[in-house]
Amino acid sequence: MLERIKEYLRSAKGREHVEKAKTMARDPHNQRKLREMVDRWRARKTTH
């Protein structure tokens, strides 16, 4: 399974998706949404 993932990441389409993910990760709006999601997840985890 890991070998197939590595092959995909080495492919042109895989590299394209990695670059798109990096671009999205640098977006302040997406960073804020991710922090909010993690905060909600942590809050829910501590109450259970």
Biopython code that builds the backbone (N, CA, C, O; Angstrom):
import numpy as np
from Bio.PDB.StructureBuilder import StructureBuilder

atoms = [
    (1, "MET", "N", (0.828, -1.190, 0.000)),
    (1, "MET", "CA", (0.000, 0.000, 0.000)),
    (1, "MET", "C", (0.876, 1.258, 0.000)),
    (1, "MET", "O", (0.648, 2.164, -0.802)),
    (2, "LEU", "N", (1.860, 1.323, 0.876)),
    (2, "LEU", "CA", (2.735, 2.494, 0.930)),
    (2, "LEU", "C", (3.491, 2.687, -0.377)),
    (2, "LEU", "O", (3.743, 3.814, -0.802)),
    (3, "GLU", "N", (3.843, 1.590, -0.999)),
    (3, "GLU", "CA", (4.573, 1.686, -2.275)),
    (3, "GLU", "C", (3.696, 2.346, -3.339)),
    (3, "GLU", "O", (4.182, 3.144, -4.140)),
    (4, "ARG", "N", (2.418, 2.016, -3.346)),
    (4, "ARG", "CA", (1.503, 2.628, -4.320)),
    (4, "ARG", "C", (1.355, 4.122, -4.064)),
    (4, "ARG", "O", (1.264, 4.912, -5.004)),
    (5, "ILE", "N", (1.331, 4.505, -2.799)),
    (5, "ILE", "CA", (1.239, 5.929, -2.450)),
    (5, "ILE", "C", (2.499, 6.649, -2.916)),
    (5, "ILE", "O", (2.419, 7.732, -3.495)),
    (6, "LYS", "N", (3.656, 6.054, -2.666)),
    (6, "LYS", "CA", (4.920, 6.656, -3.092)),
    (6, "LYS", "C", (4.956, 6.823, -4.608)),
    (6, "LYS", "O", (5.393, 7.856, -5.114)),
    (7, "GLU", "N", (4.496, 5.800, -5.330)),
    (7, "GLU", "CA", (4.463, 5.879, -6.794)),
    (7, "GLU", "C", (3.566, 7.024, -7.241)),
    (7, "GLU", "O", (3.922, 7.777, -8.148)),
    (8, "TYR", "N", (2.424, 7.156, -6.618)),
    (8, "TYR", "CA", (1.498, 8.225, -6.975)),
    (8, "TYR", "C", (2.134, 9.594, -6.728)),
    (8, "TYR", "O", (2.035, 10.488, -7.568)),
    (9, "LEU", "N", (2.786, 9.755, -5.580)),
    (9, "LEU", "CA", (3.393, 11.042, -5.254)),
    (9, "LEU", "C", (4.533, 11.396, -6.205)),
    (9, "LEU", "O", (4.845, 12.572, -6.389)),
    (10, "ARG", "N", (5.151, 10.391, -6.807)),
    (10, "ARG", "CA", (6.210, 10.641, -7.781)),
    (10, "ARG", "C", (5.657, 10.961, -9.161)),
    (10, "ARG", "O", (6.376, 11.495, -10.005)),
    (11, "SER", "N", (4.387, 10.641, -9.402)),
    (11, "SER", "CA", (3.788, 10.887, -10.710)),
    (11, "SER", "C", (3.498, 12.374, -10.897)),
    (11, "SER", "O", (3.492, 13.143, -9.936)),
    (12, "ALA", "N", (3.261, 12.765, -12.137)),
    (12, "ALA", "CA", (2.965, 14.172, -12.440)),
    (12, "ALA", "C", (1.697, 14.627, -11.718)),
    (12, "ALA", "O", (1.659, 15.719, -11.151)),
    (13, "LYS", "N", (0.675, 13.801, -11.739)),
    (13, "LYS", "CA", (-0.588, 14.149, -11.083)),
    (13, "LYS", "C", (-0.396, 14.251, -9.571)),
    (13, "LYS", "O", (-0.958, 15.141, -8.932)),
    (14, "GLY", "N", (0.383, 13.357, -9.008)),
    (14, "GLY", "CA", (0.654, 13.388, -7.571)),
    (14, "GLY", "C", (1.395, 14.645, -7.165)),
    (14, "GLY", "O", (1.056, 15.273, -6.162)),
    (15, "ARG", "N", (2.404, 15.016, -7.938)),
    (15, "ARG", "CA", (3.158, 16.243, -7.644)),
    (15, "ARG", "C", (2.255, 17.469, -7.765)),
    (15, "ARG", "O", (2.374, 18.418, -6.991)),
    (16, "GLU", "N", (1.361, 17.440, -8.734)),
    (16, "GLU", "CA", (0.413, 18.545, -8.904)),
    (16, "GLU", "C", (-0.472, 18.689, -7.669)),
    (16, "GLU", "O", (-0.702, 19.801, -7.194)),
    (17, "HIS", "N", (-0.965, 17.576, -7.152)),
    (17, "HIS", "CA", (-1.814, 17.616, -5.965)),
    (17, "HIS", "C", (-1.036, 18.070, -4.731)),
    (17, "HIS", "O", (-1.574, 18.791, -3.891)),
    (18, "VAL", "N", (0.220, 17.653, -4.617)),
    (18, "VAL", "CA", (1.044, 18.078, -3.487)),
    (18, "VAL", "C", (1.235, 19.592, -3.525)),
    (18, "VAL", "O", (1.124, 20.258, -2.496)),
    (19, "GLU", "N", (1.519, 20.133, -4.700)),
    (19, "GLU", "CA", (1.700, 21.586, -4.824)),
    (19, "GLU", "C", (0.421, 22.335, -4.498)),
    (19, "GLU", "O", (0.462, 23.385, -3.856)),
    (20, "LYS", "N", (-0.715, 21.804, -4.934)),
    (20, "LYS", "CA", (-2.008, 22.433, -4.633)),
    (20, "LYS", "C", (-2.254, 22.430, -3.122)),
    (20, "LYS", "O", (-2.734, 23.418, -2.566)),
    (21, "ALA", "N", (-1.927, 21.325, -2.465)),
    (21, "ALA", "CA", (-2.104, 21.231, -1.008)),
    (21, "ALA", "C", (-1.201, 22.222, -0.284)),
    (21, "ALA", "O", (-1.619, 22.845, 0.692)),
    (22, "LYS", "N", (0.035, 22.371, -0.756)),
    (22, "LYS", "CA", (0.956, 23.321, -0.130)),
    (22, "LYS", "C", (0.437, 24.746, -0.278)),
    (22, "LYS", "O", (0.508, 25.539, 0.661)),
    (23, "THR", "N", (-0.083, 25.065, -1.453)),
    (23, "THR", "CA", (-0.638, 26.400, -1.691)),
    (23, "THR", "C", (-1.824, 26.656, -0.773)),
    (23, "THR", "O", (-1.935, 27.727, -0.178)),
    (24, "MET", "N", (-2.702, 25.679, -0.661)),
    (24, "MET", "CA", (-3.873, 25.830, 0.204)),
    (24, "MET", "C", (-3.461, 25.954, 1.665)),
    (24, "MET", "O", (-4.100, 26.683, 2.424)),
    (25, "ALA", "N", (-2.411, 25.260, 2.071)),
    (25, "ALA", "CA", (-1.954, 25.307, 3.461)),
    (25, "ALA", "C", (-1.384, 26.675, 3.823)),
    (25, "ALA", "O", (-1.406, 27.069, 4.989)),
    (26, "ARG", "N", (-0.879, 27.391, 2.839)),
    (26, "ARG", "CA", (-0.327, 28.729, 3.102)),
    (26, "ARG", "C", (-1.415, 29.800, 3.189)),
    (26, "ARG", "O", (-1.145, 30.907, 3.654)),
    (27, "ASP", "N", (-2.624, 29.498, 2.759)),
    (27, "ASP", "CA", (-3.723, 30.465, 2.764)),
    (27, "ASP", "C", (-4.176, 30.729, 4.201)),
    (27, "ASP", "O", (-4.558, 29.789, 4.897)),
    (28, "PRO", "N", (-4.144, 31.983, 4.665)),
    (28, "PRO", "CA", (-4.534, 32.296, 6.042)),
    (28, "PRO", "C", (-5.980, 31.876, 6.365)),
    (28, "PRO", "O", (-6.269, 31.469, 7.490)),
    (29, "HIS", "N", (-6.865, 31.972, 5.398)),
    (29, "HIS", "CA", (-8.260, 31.562, 5.614)),
    (29, "HIS", "C", (-8.332, 30.068, 5.936)),
    (29, "HIS", "O", (-9.032, 29.657, 6.860)),
    (30, "ASN", "N", (-7.603, 29.267, 5.166)),
    (30, "ASN", "CA", (-7.594, 27.822, 5.407)),
    (30, "ASN", "C", (-6.911, 27.482, 6.726)),
    (30, "ASN", "O", (-7.330, 26.558, 7.422)),
    (31, "GLN", "N", (-5.863, 28.222, 7.074)),
    (31, "GLN", "CA", (-5.191, 27.991, 8.350)),
    (31, "GLN", "C", (-6.149, 28.250, 9.508)),
    (31, "GLN", "O", (-6.169, 27.496, 10.481)),
    (32, "ARG", "N", (-6.946, 29.318, 9.402)),
    (32, "ARG", "CA", (-7.910, 29.644, 10.457)),
    (32, "ARG", "C", (-8.973, 28.550, 10.563)),
    (32, "ARG", "O", (-9.330, 28.134, 11.665)),
    (33, "LYS", "N", (-9.478, 28.087, 9.418)),
    (33, "LYS", "CA", (-10.491, 27.033, 9.439)),
    (33, "LYS", "C", (-9.945, 25.759, 10.070)),
    (33, "LYS", "O", (-10.646, 25.088, 10.826)),
    (34, "LEU", "N", (-8.697, 25.426, 9.761)),
    (34, "LEU", "CA", (-8.084, 24.229, 10.330)),
    (34, "LEU", "C", (-7.916, 24.370, 11.843)),
    (34, "LEU", "O", (-8.210, 23.438, 12.591)),
    (35, "ARG", "N", (-7.439, 25.547, 12.296)),
    (35, "ARG", "CA", (-7.286, 25.761, 13.743)),
    (35, "ARG", "C", (-8.623, 25.634, 14.459)),
    (35, "ARG", "O", (-8.697, 25.040, 15.535)),
    (36, "GLU", "N", (-9.685, 26.189, 13.868)),
    (36, "GLU", "CA", (-11.021, 26.090, 14.481)),
    (36, "GLU", "C", (-11.473, 24.636, 14.567)),
    (36, "GLU", "O", (-12.032, 24.210, 15.577)),
    (37, "MET", "N", (-11.227, 23.878, 13.502)),
    (37, "MET", "CA", (-11.624, 22.470, 13.496)),
    (37, "MET", "C", (-10.854, 21.699, 14.571)),
    (37, "MET", "O", (-11.439, 20.890, 15.292)),
    (38, "VAL", "N", (-9.549, 21.944, 14.679)),
    (38, "VAL", "CA", (-8.732, 21.251, 15.681)),
    (38, "VAL", "C", (-9.185, 21.644, 17.086)),
    (38, "VAL", "O", (-9.255, 20.794, 17.973)),
    (39, "ASP", "N", (-9.494, 22.928, 17.296)),
    (39, "ASP", "CA", (-9.974, 23.371, 18.611)),
    (39, "ASP", "C", (-11.276, 22.673, 18.986)),
    (39, "ASP", "O", (-11.447, 22.242, 20.126)),
    (40, "ARG", "N", (-12.194, 22.562, 18.029)),
    (40, "ARG", "CA", (-13.470, 21.863, 18.303)),
    (40, "ARG", "C", (-13.209, 20.399, 18.624)),
    (40, "ARG", "O", (-13.818, 19.844, 19.539)),
    (41, "TRP", "N", (-12.303, 19.769, 17.874)),
    (41, "TRP", "CA", (-11.997, 18.367, 18.092)),
    (41, "TRP", "C", (-11.382, 18.162, 19.479)),
    (41, "TRP", "O", (-11.722, 17.209, 20.181)),
    (42, "ARG", "N", (-10.476, 19.061, 19.865)),
    (42, "ARG", "CA", (-9.843, 18.938, 21.182)),
    (42, "ARG", "C", (-10.861, 19.166, 22.295)),
    (42, "ARG", "O", (-10.832, 18.463, 23.305)),
    (43, "ALA", "N", (-11.754, 20.132, 22.130)),
    (43, "ALA", "CA", (-12.767, 20.413, 23.137)),
    (43, "ALA", "C", (-13.687, 19.211, 23.304)),
    (43, "ALA", "O", (-14.046, 18.851, 24.425)),
    (44, "ARG", "N", (-14.064, 18.594, 22.201)),
    (44, "ARG", "CA", (-14.939, 17.427, 22.260)),
    (44, "ARG", "C", (-14.225, 16.252, 22.903)),
    (44, "ARG", "O", (-14.835, 15.482, 23.645)),
    (45, "LYS", "N", (-12.939, 16.110, 22.625)),
    (45, "LYS", "CA", (-12.155, 14.995, 23.157)),
    (45, "LYS", "C", (-12.019, 15.109, 24.678)),
    (45, "LYS", "O", (-12.045, 14.090, 25.368)),
    (46, "THR", "N", (-11.874, 16.326, 25.216)),
    (46, "THR", "CA", (-11.685, 16.484, 26.654)),
    (46, "THR", "C", (-12.983, 16.308, 27.434)),
    (46, "THR", "O", (-12.946, 16.041, 28.635)),
    (47, "THR", "N", (-14.136, 16.453, 26.769)),
    (47, "THR", "CA", (-15.412, 16.314, 27.470)),
    (47, "THR", "C", (-15.886, 14.881, 27.515)),
    (47, "THR", "O", (-16.800, 14.561, 28.276)),
    (48, "HIS", "N", (-15.284, 13.999, 26.713)),
    (48, "HIS", "CA", (-15.728, 12.600, 26.697)),
    (48, "HIS", "C", (-14.816, 11.723, 27.494)),
    (48, "HIS", "O", (-15.043, 10.517, 27.586)),
]
sb = StructureBuilder()
sb.init_structure("model")
sb.init_model(0)
sb.init_chain("A")
sb.init_seg("    ")
for serial, (resi, resn, name, xyz) in enumerate(atoms, 1):
    if name == "N":
        sb.init_residue(resn, " ", resi, " ")
    sb.init_atom(name, np.array(xyz, "f"), 0.0, 1.0, " ", f" {name:<3s}", serial, name[0])
structure = sb.get_structure()
